Amino acid sequence: MALSLSYVGWHTHNAFAKGGGGDDDGGDDDGGDDDGGGDKPDKGDKGGDDDDDDDQGSDQPPVTAGGLFTLRTYPVRENSRPLTMTKGITQLRLAIGTDLSSKGAFQSFGVNLEGQYGYSDNFTLLGGITDAYNFKQFGFYLGFEGSLVYDLLDIRLAANVHRNAVPFYDNFCDPPSTPGQTTATNNPTMDGMCHDPTMGNPINPMQTVDTLPNGDFAAGGTKFSIDLGFPFRYAFRPEIALVALQTLMSIDFNPVTIDHVITSPIMGAPAGTAQFTTQQVGNSAKPDFNPSVGLATNPIPQLSVTVFAQLRVPDFDFAAGYFQIPVTGRIEASPNQQLDFGLEFTLLNIKPQDPQSPIDNRFLSLFMAARY
């Protein structure tokens, strides 16, 4: 710093000395008006400065200085938008969703309302209410997102009151003799095996038993957490960008006794009966690990396609053998600077516990976002 200040001071001194040298010599030697002065353009160069400005402007990207936009100049292309909301602009996002899981499609619904307000060009206030499975699962959060490196890396911090929906399980017959057949369907003996009601309820040796969520949910425990993320976006090209760490971890402040369900194999279970049992488990006050990563594409400015995944590890306990990897695909259309609409399709866990399939549990949301 000392060397830099000395350098600037010395060269400033030289500049003043050169500028005043003409006075000592009567102002005739250096001749501020001669061809070498450069202060006055030649008659043929009257438009020279304007031409230079035009040339420089033609090389500039189609954004305002520093990437700070107004609502009128807000980019239609998703990948060109700043990570934080521009000062004075409010965005509201409304979403309506439904469960599309194999055994519970359209049996439960949810509504989300979320907002962002640009307090300054690099600091955004956040808040929202999220709901799913007929309000058996919800979240209410308030927080902020601020730039660490503008338009590249942010910090996101939000207080979050939330709870999970805990699914109920049934033992389903595979393949079913009737739609949604379980081991208890038309089975007066309740022996835990699959029967064929079309043949007078004999045991069907060709059927297996799968323990799967049945589409009904109970409310888990309510937790208070601080959610921490470092939203990151690196655009390789305007049409493609890497997005990551929208969430990183949740710092929990209280334990709950019911948070999620795990399945365990039944050792020595006879063929044709349930091979797994289920158990509701809690979540302690330890932090949870929730990093996310995805890829955002803009094949045309008005259309955005994003795929991202999140790793959810309760209590940072990788050894427990239970973690979820939800994957979401989002397609979004933006006809102008003020409106977005689209849909999100989520596979709730692509690495489920046996005997579930990665595509068994699904959720679909339709959304619209407006800025003013």
MONORLIN-V824412 format. One record per residue. N is the residue number from 0. RES is the residue in one letter. SS is DSSP state (H for helix, E for strand, - for the rest). Layout:
n:N res:RES ss:SS
n:N res:RES ss:SS
This chain:
n:0 res:M ss:-
n:1 res:A ss:H
n:2 res:L ss:H
n:3 res:S ss:H
n:4 res:L ss:H
n:5 res:S ss:H
n:6 res:Y ss:H
n:7 res:V ss:H
n:8 res:G ss:H
n:9 res:W ss:H
n:10 res:H ss:H
n:11 res:T ss:H
n:12 res:H ss:H
n:13 res:N ss:H
n:14 res:A ss:H
n:15 res:F ss:H
n:16 res:A ss:H
n:17 res:K ss:H
n:18 res:G ss:H
n:19 res:G ss:H
n:20 res:G ss:H
n:21 res:G ss:H
n:22 res:D ss:H
n:23 res:D ss:H
n:24 res:D ss:-
n:25 res:G ss:-
n:26 res:G ss:-
n:27 res:D ss:-
n:28 res:D ss:-
n:29 res:D ss:-
n:30 res:G ss:-
n:31 res:G ss:-
n:32 res:D ss:-
n:33 res:D ss:-
n:34 res:D ss:-
n:35 res:G ss:-
n:36 res:G ss:-
n:37 res:G ss:-
n:38 res:D ss:-
n:39 res:K ss:-
n:40 res:P ss:-
n:41 res:D ss:-
n:42 res:K ss:H
n:43 res:G ss:H
n:44 res:D ss:H
n:45 res:K ss:-
n:46 res:G ss:-
n:47 res:G ss:H
n:48 res:D ss:H
n:49 res:D ss:H
n:50 res:D ss:H
n:51 res:D ss:H
n:52 res:D ss:H
n:53 res:D ss:H
n:54 res:D ss:H
n:55 res:Q ss:H
n:56 res:G ss:H
n:57 res:S ss:H
n:58 res:D ss:-
n:59 res:Q ss:-
n:60 res:P ss:-
n:61 res:P ss:-
n:62 res:V ss:-
n:63 res:T ss:-
n:64 res:A ss:H
n:65 res:G ss:H
n:66 res:G ss:H
n:67 res:L ss:-
n:68 res:F ss:-
n:69 res:T ss:-
n:70 res:L ss:-
n:71 res:R ss:-
n:72 res:T ss:-
n:73 res:Y ss:-
n:74 res:P ss:-
n:75 res:V ss:-
n:76 res:R ss:-
n:77 res:E ss:H
n:78 res:N ss:H
n:79 res:S ss:H
n:80 res:R ss:-
n:81 res:P ss:-
n:82 res:L ss:-
n:83 res:T ss:-
n:84 res:M ss:-
n:85 res:T ss:-
n:86 res:K ss:-
n:87 res:G ss:-
n:88 res:I ss:-
n:89 res:T ss:E
n:90 res:Q ss:E
n:91 res:L ss:E
n:92 res:R ss:E
n:93 res:L ss:E
n:94 res:A ss:E
n:95 res:I ss:E
n:96 res:G ss:E
n:97 res:T ss:E
n:98 res:D ss:E
n:99 res:L ss:-
n:100 res:S ss:-
n:101 res:S ss:-
n:102 res:K ss:-
n:103 res:G ss:-
n:104 res:A ss:-
n:105 res:F ss:-
n:106 res:Q ss:-
n:107 res:S ss:-
n:108 res:F ss:E
n:109 res:G ss:E
n:110 res:V ss:E
n:111 res:N ss:E
n:112 res:L ss:E
n:113 res:E ss:E
n:114 res:G ss:E
n:115 res:Q ss:E
n:116 res:Y ss:E
n:117 res:G ss:E
n:118 res:Y ss:E
n:119 res:S ss:E
n:120 res:D ss:-
n:121 res:N ss:-
n:122 res:F ss:E
n:123 res:T ss:E
n:124 res:L ss:E
n:125 res:L ss:E
n:126 res:G ss:E
n:127 res:G ss:E
n:128 res:I ss:E
n:129 res:T ss:E
n:130 res:D ss:E
n:131 res:A ss:E
n:132 res:Y ss:-
n:133 res:N ss:-
n:134 res:F ss:-
n:135 res:K ss:-
n:136 res:Q ss:E
n:137 res:F ss:E
n:138 res:G ss:E
n:139 res:F ss:E
n:140 res:Y ss:E
n:141 res:L ss:E
n:142 res:G ss:E
n:143 res:F ss:E
n:144 res:E ss:E
n:145 res:G ss:E
n:146 res:S ss:E
n:147 res:L ss:E
n:148 res:V ss:E
n:149 res:Y ss:-
n:150 res:D ss:-
n:151 res:L ss:-
n:152 res:L ss:E
n:153 res:D ss:E
n:154 res:I ss:E
n:155 res:R ss:E
n:156 res:L ss:E
n:157 res:A ss:E
n:158 res:A ss:E
n:159 res:N ss:E
n:160 res:V ss:E
n:161 res:H ss:E
n:162 res:R ss:E
n:163 res:N ss:E
n:164 res:A ss:E
n:165 res:V ss:E
n:166 res:P ss:E
n:167 res:F ss:E
n:168 res:Y ss:E
n:169 res:D ss:E
n:170 res:N ss:E
n:171 res:F ss:E
n:172 res:C ss:E
n:173 res:D ss:E
n:174 res:P ss:-
n:175 res:P ss:-
n:176 res:S ss:-
n:177 res:T ss:-
n:178 res:P ss:-
n:179 res:G ss:-
n:180 res:Q ss:-
n:181 res:T ss:E
n:182 res:T ss:-
n:183 res:A ss:-
n:184 res:T ss:-
n:185 res:N ss:-
n:186 res:N ss:-
n:187 res:P ss:-
n:188 res:T ss:-
n:189 res:M ss:-
n:190 res:D ss:-
n:191 res:G ss:-
n:192 res:M ss:-
n:193 res:C ss:-
n:194 res:H ss:E
n:195 res:D ss:E
n:196 res:P ss:H
n:197 res:T ss:H
n:198 res:M ss:H
n:199 res:G ss:-
n:200 res:N ss:-
n:201 res:P ss:E
n:202 res:I ss:E
n:203 res:N ss:-
n:204 res:P ss:-
n:205 res:M ss:-
n:206 res:Q ss:-
n:207 res:T ss:E
n:208 res:V ss:E
n:209 res:D ss:E
n:210 res:T ss:E
n:211 res:L ss:E
n:212 res:P ss:E
n:213 res:N ss:E
n:214 res:G ss:E
n:215 res:D ss:E
n:216 res:F ss:E
n:217 res:A ss:E
n:218 res:A ss:E
n:219 res:G ss:E
n:220 res:G ss:E
n:221 res:T ss:E
n:222 res:K ss:E
n:223 res:F ss:E
n:224 res:S ss:E
n:225 res:I ss:E
n:226 res:D ss:E
n:227 res:L ss:E
n:228 res:G ss:E
n:229 res:F ss:-
n:230 res:P ss:-
n:231 res:F ss:E
n:232 res:R ss:E
n:233 res:Y ss:E
n:234 res:A ss:E
n:235 res:F ss:E
n:236 res:R ss:E
n:237 res:P ss:-
n:238 res:E ss:-
n:239 res:I ss:E
n:240 res:A ss:E
n:241 res:L ss:E
n:242 res:V ss:E
n:243 res:A ss:E
n:244 res:L ss:-
n:245 res:Q ss:-
n:246 res:T ss:-
n:247 res:L ss:-
n:248 res:M ss:E
n:249 res:S ss:E
n:250 res:I ss:E
n:251 res:D ss:E
n:252 res:F ss:-
n:253 res:N ss:-
n:254 res:P ss:-
n:255 res:V ss:E
n:256 res:T ss:E
n:257 res:I ss:E
n:258 res:D ss:E
n:259 res:H ss:E
n:260 res:V ss:E
n:261 res:I ss:E
n:262 res:T ss:E
n:263 res:S ss:E
n:264 res:P ss:E
n:265 res:I ss:-
n:266 res:M ss:-
n:267 res:G ss:-
n:268 res:A ss:-
n:269 res:P ss:-
n:270 res:A ss:-
n:271 res:G ss:-
n:272 res:T ss:-
n:273 res:A ss:-
n:274 res:Q ss:-
n:275 res:F ss:E
n:276 res:T ss:E
n:277 res:T ss:E
n:278 res:Q ss:E
n:279 res:Q ss:E
n:280 res:V ss:E
n:281 res:G ss:E
n:282 res:N ss:E
n:283 res:S ss:-
n:284 res:A ss:-
n:285 res:K ss:-
n:286 res:P ss:-
n:287 res:D ss:E
n:288 res:F ss:E
n:289 res:N ss:-
n:290 res:P ss:-
n:291 res:S ss:E
n:292 res:V ss:E
n:293 res:G ss:E
n:294 res:L ss:E
n:295 res:A ss:E
n:296 res:T ss:E
n:297 res:N ss:E
n:298 res:P ss:E
n:299 res:I ss:E
n:300 res:P ss:-
n:301 res:Q ss:-
n:302 res:L ss:E
n:303 res:S ss:E
n:304 res:V ss:E
n:305 res:T ss:E
n:306 res:V ss:E
n:307 res:F ss:E
n:308 res:A ss:E
n:309 res:Q ss:E
n:310 res:L ss:E
n:311 res:R ss:E
n:312 res:V ss:E
n:313 res:P ss:H
n:314 res:D ss:H
n:315 res:F ss:H
n:316 res:D ss:-
n:317 res:F ss:H
n:318 res:A ss:H
n:319 res:A ss:H
n:320 res:G ss:-
n:321 res:Y ss:-
n:322 res:F ss:-
n:323 res:Q ss:E
n:324 res:I ss:E
n:325 res:P ss:E
n:326 res:V ss:E
n:327 res:T ss:E
n:328 res:G ss:E
n:329 res:R ss:E
n:330 res:I ss:E
n:331 res:E ss:E
n:332 res:A ss:E
n:333 res:S ss:E
n:334 res:P ss:E
n:335 res:N ss:E
n:336 res:Q ss:-
n:337 res:Q ss:-
n:338 res:L ss:E
n:339 res:D ss:E
n:340 res:F ss:E
n:341 res:G ss:E
n:342 res:L ss:E
n:343 res:E ss:E
n:344 res:F ss:E
n:345 res:T ss:E
n:346 res:L ss:E
n:347 res:L ss:-
n:348 res:N ss:-
n:349 res:I ss:-
n:350 res:K ss:-
n:351 res:P ss:-
n:352 res:Q ss:-
n:353 res:D ss:-
n:354 res:P ss:-
n:355 res:Q ss:-
n:356 res:S ss:-
n:357 res:P ss:-
n:358 res:I ss:-
n:359 res:D ss:-
n:360 res:N ss:-
n:361 res:R ss:E
n:362 res:F ss:E
n:363 res:L ss:E
n:364 res:S ss:E
n:365 res:L ss:E
n:366 res:F ss:E
n:367 res:M ss:E
n:368 res:A ss:E
n:369 res:A ss:E
n:370 res:R ss:E
n:371 res:Y ss:-
